[in-house]
Amino acid sequence: MVKFLKPNKVVILLQGRYAGRKVVISRVEAFVKLVNYQHLMPTRYTLNIDLKEVLTADSLQSKDKKVTACKETKKRLEERFKTGKNCWFFTKLGF
């Protein structure tokens, strides 16, 4: 396993539809979206948000459970954005 894949680590997607976007790793085994680890560029940042209880292995089994998990994740990230914490995560990258 690659050393930089840790929970709450911020990485940047390098290829695919969401290339150039910042991503938070919730769990190493279960993602809302599965991505090849070779398409990730690690950063030194971490995001202190608890997504472990929202994203469980059984929440990704059916489509309706996955949709509710994504909505709950979105709600928690929006709360973080509205409070003004970790504003660097919600800004675009300056390339």
C-alpha positions in Angstrom: 0.0 0.0 0.0 1.2 3.5 -0.8 2.3 5.6 2.2 0.4 8.8 1.4 -3.0 7.2 1.4 -4.3 8.0 4.9 -7.7 9.1 6.0 -8.5 12.9 5.8 -5.5 13.4 3.5 -6.1 16.0 0.7 -4.9 14.8 -2.8 -5.3 16.2 -6.3 -6.7 14.1 -9.1 -4.5 14.0 -12.1 -6.6 12.2 -14.8 -10.2 11.6 -15.6 -13.3 13.8 -15.6 -12.4 15.5 -12.3 -8.7 16.1 -13.1 -7.3 19.1 -11.2 -9.8 18.8 -8.4 -9.0 18.5 -4.7 -10.2 15.3 -3.0 -10.4 14.1 0.6 -9.6 10.5 1.3 -12.2 9.2 3.7 -11.1 5.6 3.9 -8.4 3.7 2.0 -10.7 0.8 1.2 -14.1 2.5 0.6 -14.4 5.7 -1.5 -17.5 7.4 -2.8 -15.7 7.3 -6.1 -13.0 4.6 -6.7 -9.9 6.1 -8.2 -6.6 4.5 -9.2 -3.9 5.6 -6.7 -1.5 6.3 -9.5 -3.8 9.1 -10.6 -3.5 11.0 -7.3 -0.9 13.6 -6.4 -0.4 13.9 -2.6 -0.4 17.3 -0.8 0.9 18.1 2.7 -2.6 19.1 3.8 -5.2 17.2 5.8 -8.8 18.1 6.4 -10.1 17.4 9.9 -13.6 16.3 9.1 -15.0 13.0 10.2 -16.5 11.1 7.3 -16.0 7.6 8.7 -19.5 7.2 10.1 -21.1 8.5 6.9 -19.1 6.4 4.4 -19.2 2.8 5.5 -18.7 -0.3 3.4 -22.4 -1.1 3.3 -23.4 2.4 2.3 -21.7 1.8 -1.1 -23.6 -1.4 -1.8 -26.8 0.0 -3.2 -27.5 3.2 -5.2 -29.9 4.8 -2.8 -27.6 4.3 0.2 -24.7 5.8 -1.9 -26.9 8.8 -2.8 -27.7 9.5 0.8 -24.1 9.1 1.8 -23.0 11.6 -0.8 -25.7 14.1 0.3 -24.5 13.8 3.9 -20.9 14.3 2.9 -21.9 17.3 0.8 -23.7 18.8 3.8 -20.7 18.4 6.1 -18.4 20.0 3.6 -20.8 22.9 3.1 -20.9 23.4 6.9 -17.1 23.6 6.9 -17.2 26.1 4.0 -19.8 28.3 5.7 -17.8 28.5 8.9 -14.7 29.7 7.0 -12.4 26.9 8.1 -10.0 25.4 5.6 -10.8 28.0 3.0 -7.8 26.8 0.9 -9.6 23.6 0.2 -12.6 25.3 -1.4 -10.6 27.7 -3.7 -9.5 26.8 -7.2 -5.9 25.8 -7.9 -3.8 28.5 -9.5 -2.0 26.9 -12.4 
